[in-house]
Amino acid sequence: MKKITVLLAEDHMIVREGLRALLSLEEDMEVIGEAENGRQAVELACRILPDVLVMDIAMPLLNGMEATRQILRLTPAVKVLILSAHGDDAYVDKAIALGAAGFLSKQTAARDLSQAIRKVFKEKHYFSSPDARNLFRQRSSRTCGKGCPEPGKAPFLSSREMEILQLIAEGKTNKQSAGELSISIKTVEKHRQNLMGKLNIHDTAGLTRYAISTGVIENSAQGRPF
């Protein structure tokens, strides 16, 4: 019997180890990789092509939502199951819009994780709360389909611009951002100018406030995403 291959993306090592231990008890599953930040999750997903990617939202360098967007664009066959401590409608709705196959609360992960993985692997969807399931039904019924643009939403930012925005909000300098992304400082500066133009925000403090208000990072001293 072919096992369901799983990639775990979670920045807390103790949580990641706990998830791996849970899945090791399942005879039909195999954890084939682990990522501790969003950028590593994108790289591993594209390289090892797991059946299911369990993606934490709150990760450094690249948050789980943006990592999901990039992964599903590059490897659409991978099923992404979002794992989050947050169950707010806005998080669930964004995950659905990006194409995630499921959304699982960390509060119920120990009980429901294996069931959720099996469901999304079978090309079904899994949402751990009635509210999340209702949001999925509502979005699925829209005539424009998955990714339907919402009126009044923020300006569209490219994947690279979202990466730059998160790094700015995490306190990285242009030079540090260039090193993280393996691009030139001039390219970082160009993306930063594009961000400011699209958002009509022209200082670092304003960009940081925007990142917090839109959930790119959470409001904490460490600047941890979501």
N, C-alpha and C positions, 0 to 999 in steps of 0.2 A: 504494500500500500504506500503510495506516494505521500510523504509528509507535507504539511503546509509549512512553507518556509516563512520565517518572520524576522523582520528587522526592528529592533527596539531603538527609538530615538528619545532619550531622556537624559537631562544634564545631571541629575542627582544620582551618583553611583549607587547609593544604598537602595533607592527606588528601582533603579535599573536591575540590580541584582535580585531584588524581590520579584520583579516581573519575570525575569529569566527563571528563577526557581519555580514560580507558579507554572510556567509553560513547560518546564522540564518534566512535569508530572503527566503531561498529556502525550499519549503514544502517537498521536497523529500530527504533532507539531514539532518543529525544530527551529531554534533561534540561530540564525546564520550570520548575524552581525549586530553591532551596537554602535550608536552614535551619541556623542555627548554635546553636540551643538547642531544647529540647523544646517550649517554649511556642510558639515560632515555627513549629515543625513542625506542631503542631496547627492553628494559624491558616492556614498555607499549604495544608495538606491539604484543609481544609474549603473554601477559596476556589478553588483551582485544580483540585482533584479529579484527581490523577494516577492512572494505571493502577497503578503500583507505587511504593511509598515505601520507599527504602532507609534504614533507621533504625539509627543507632548507639545503643548502650545508654548510653554514658558521655557525658552532656551536662548542662550547668548549667541551673539554674532549674527544669527538669522533666526527670527522667531518661527514657530511651527507652522503658522498660517502661510507665511511667505515661502517657507520651505516646501509646504504642500503644493502651492501654486507652481513652483518650479519643477517639482518632481512629476506632477501629473501632466505638465506640458512636455517634459522630456521622456517620461516612461509611463504613458497612460494606462498600461496594463497592471501597474502596481495598485493594489487596493490600500487606501490610506484610512486608518482608524484613528481619529483624534482622541487623545486622552488629556483631560483637563480637570483642574480643581475648580474651574469656573463653568457654571451651567447657564449663564445669562443668555437670553435669546439672541443678543447681538453676536456672541461667539458662535453659537450653534448655526445661526443663519449664514454667517460668513463661511463657516466650514462647508455647509451645504452648497453655497454658491461656488466655492472653489472646486467642488467635485469630490469631496471626501465621502467615503462610503459609510462612515459611521462616526458617532460622537459618544464617548464613554466617560462618565464621571469617575474621577479617581476614588471617590467615596465608595463606589460599587465595583471597582476594578477587580478586587480580589475574588469576588463572587462571579462576575460576569465576563471577565476578559476572554477566557477560552471560548465561551459561547459566541461572543461578539466576533472574534476572529473567524470562527467557522462560518458565521452568517455572511460576513463580507467576502470571504473567500468564494462562496457559492454564488457570487454576483448578486447578493441581496444587500440590504442596508440594515444597519443596527444603530438605534438611538436609545439611550438608556433611560430617558424620562418621557412621560406622556407629552409634555410641552415640546420637547425636541422632535418627537414623532409627528406632532401636529404641524410644526414649522416645515418639516420635510414634505408633508402632504401638500401644504399650501404652496410651497415653492415649486414642487413638481407639477402642480396643476396650472401654473402660469404658462401662457401660450408661447412666451419667448424662450422657455426652457431653462436649463441650468446656466447660471451665470447671468441671468437677466439683470440688466442695469436698473438700478433703483433711482427714482427721481430725487434730486437733492443730495445725492451722495457726493463725497469728496472727489476732487479731480483724480483721474487715473494716473497712477505712478507705475513706471516700469519696474521689473524685478530688480534691476541694478539700482534704481533710485530708491526703492524700498530698503535695500541693503545699506546704501549710504545714509539714509534717514536713521535707521536703527543705530548705526555706528556713531553718527553725530550725537544722537540722544544718549548713547552709552558713554559719551565723553571722549571719543577718539578724535585725534587731530587728523588733518588731511593726510599727513605722512603716515600715521598709523593705519588709517583706513586704506591707503594705497597698498601698504604691506599686507594687510589682511586679505585684500581682494586680488593681489598680484597685478595691479594696474598702476599707471603712472599717477603722480600727484596732480598733473594737469588734467587728467581724465576725471579724477575725484572732484577737482574744482569745477569742471564743466558740469558734472552731474549735480553738484551742490547748487550751482547757478540755476540749472533747470528746475530743481526742487523749489527753490525760492520763487522762481517765476511762476510755476504752476500753482503754488500755494499762496502766493502773494505774502510770503513771510520772509523777512530779510535779515534775520539775526539768529544766532544759535539758540538762544533762550526760547525764541518763538517756535523754532523747529522742534525743540525738545518738548515744549508744551503740547504741540500738535501730535507728536509721537505718543505722548501719554494719553491724550484725549481720544485718540483713535485706536488705542490698544496695541500699538507697536511695541511699547515697553510699559511696564507698570510703574507707578509712582513710588519709588523706593530709592534709598541711598545708593544701592548697588546698580540700579537701572536694569533689573532683571525683566525680561520680556513678559508681558501679560501678568 
